[in-house]
Structure formats: structure tokens, C-alpha cells
Amino acid sequence: MTSSTPQKEKPFKIAILGGGIGGLSLTIGLHKRHIPFHLYESAHAFAEVGAGVAFGPNSLRAMGLVDPVVLEGYMKHVTYNAFPSKKSTWFDYYAGMDSGLGKEGEHFFEVTTGEGVLGMCCIHRAVFLDQLVSLVPPEMVSFGKRAVTVEETSNGVQIKFEDGSKASASAAVGCDGVKSNIRKMVLGKEDPAAYPSFTGKYAYRGLIPMNKAVDLLGDELARNAIMWIGKQGHILTLPIEKGEVMNVVAFKTKKDGKWDNEHWVLPQDRKGVEDDYADWGDSVKKIVSLMEKPDVWALFDYPPAKTYYKGRTCLSGDAAHASTPHHGAGAGMAIEDAYIMASLLAEIEDEKGIEGAFRSFDAVRRPRTQKLVSTSRECGRVLECEGKGIGEDREKWRKDLAERHKWIWEKKLEEDLEEAVAMLEGGKARVT
């Protein structure tokens, strides 16, 4: 329950290191709860890479819990499946090539979020980021600040940045993504889990003007969330920009399982994407032929971490649990983190309670988010007919996919918060 008594500003300050979706969501959550903060972003302006980002039912609930205005802003710009009959559809699954799952072009499964529950909804990352940025006081943000060390002091932490400058705060939260410096500080540079690992898969990302997609595929396949399944690959297509654009992500398994290039995102590779799908069916070939600027993205995630915090420094979002995108849940988990973190910090009276708040955050969030990392890898294998004991077995495949997302979507975050608050020394299990 939420107290009607006006809240006083907390007597401590949180440094947020990283300004992506997770860092901005936490910033908004702290601001809503009258917790002083400053956000340090390594780039010279806020920016999101990639095109569309999807959010499941749990993510929408988390947005509203962080601050209702986050959800309101999202809903203004979101794109849904175009067909009313697909309102609760997450994805429709089609055979992208002949396999045990079906003949090329055959519809063989549908995953829904449940009756009355909004299904696939997608937004351009840059648009969503702009919505979040609009809710953050600009004077509380510094750009060009890449943290290189965080050291504990007698009254908090001191952060040193790559440009030689320093900043002090009561505590720091690392939201610096899959290439996190803060993770190395929390886990130790000698810990293998401090470093991301290649998952054995990569993806081409690109966009197609919707009018061209409709001409080639027809309305139903172009304007609704579709996944094309094949051996060692799959392609998903989503409408974004209010249905004006089709977002395409084409996944492939790298046969040698290695990524030797120091860069994780490579420039346009038209020949590569067409060669990779040369033996697929006509629908998939049409899609890849129309992709505009199909950049190549190597998919990395983090090994399981033994902890998300150390003293007055804590990890959140991708810095804690970067995962592959096969559940469509990574960004949503970062927003869940923001809600739990901001709410726990709102429960404590002064800086002495910060480490306890971080400890409770770790206890509640680490099991759920680490499960996402492992099951997302599994999901990628299943989608590409590589699932252990599943392969191309149509009935086993359907049974797996029917259940795979439920544990993510059905989570009640308020219950997790009550559990976390109860862990705080002297805390009272209530929702702020």
C-alpha cells in the first residue's frame, strides 16, 4: 500500500552509472520516490542501438509500478498486432523451411499471453528512450562520464571517470550494460563471470517499409508478430512505428561457436544474410531481400554471478544479467529491477540502510534474472530445432513453447517487493 503522507527527500544520494533503458527507469523510480540521484552516461547524448523492442505483460506492469507516467508514455507510441483477432497473440509460428515442424510456409503454432491480456506490443527503442529522457531533470545528468573505478569511502563511494574527473555519492548502481566496468568491480577482475561470453548465435537486424512488406507477404504476415522457424536459424518480424515499418531480426547459429572479431556489431552485410538463408523457403527469402541495412549483431550474455552487489555498489539491468533476446524479456527485466531497487531505497531511513537494501535486492532479483539468462539460451536452441530432447519433434516443440514464457509474464512484482522489504533489518513488509 502507498502512504498518503507527503514524502521527504531522503538524506542520501545515489549515483546511477549508465543511461540506457534500465538506468533511466531507475532514475525515474528514484525521482518519483524523492531519492536524490545523479545519472552519469558515458556517451555524449542519450542513444539506443537497434530498432524495435518488445515488452511482455510483466514489463508493462513494471512500467506502471516504476511510475505510471512511464507506462502512459509507452502506450502513446506502442504498436500492436494489426488484426483484432491477434490482440493477445505473442507470436504466430510458421515453418521457414521444410522440417519436422511442418512444410515451408505452414502455420503450426501460436503463443498467446492469455485471454484479456495484451499480447505482442513493440516500440522503436529510440522513441521509448525519448519518453524516458523527458521524465528526467536535465540538471541531474552528466554526459561523457564512463566510470573506471568505484571506491568506498567513509561516507559512501567515490567514482573516477575515464576523463579524469571524480564524483561522490552515498552509493552507486551500475547500469552500464553487457560491457560493464562496474561488474568487474563488484565480482573482481579475476572472476570469469565478470566478462560476457559469446552464445554461439548472431543476428541480422534491419527494417522494411510496411508497404513493401505487405506487397510481398500480404497483410496478415506483414502486420502481425510472426516467427519463421528453421534449422539453426529463425526470423522474427514485428510491426513498429504505428504499423508503418516492419522490424526484422534474423537469427543464425554460428557453426564453430566462436566470435573472434573485437567488434560485436558489424556493418551492413547484404550478401551474408542472403547466403545464410539461401536454402530457406520463399517467404523468408523475400523478407531478407527487403531488409534495409542488415547489420550483424553477435549475441553475448553474462555467466551466472555469485552476487549483484558489493558494499555500497550494486548492479542492475544488463550489467547484472545481460541475456539473449529469445524471450523478449531483457529490457523488461531491467525495468523490474528499477522498481524493486527504487522501492527498497525508499524504505530505508538513511545511508546506513543502503547495503541492506542492496542485499535484499540481490536476494530477490538474482534468482529470477539468472533464470532468464539460462532459459533464454535454451529458448534460442529450441527455436532453431536444437532443443535437447526436442529437436524437430512438433508436439514436443509446441509443448515447450506453450509453457516457456509463463513464469516471466505471470510474476507478481509486488509480492517480490514485500519479500525483499521483509529482509531489511527492522523492515516492515509493505509496498511503497
Disulfide bonds with the S-S distance in Angstrom:
none
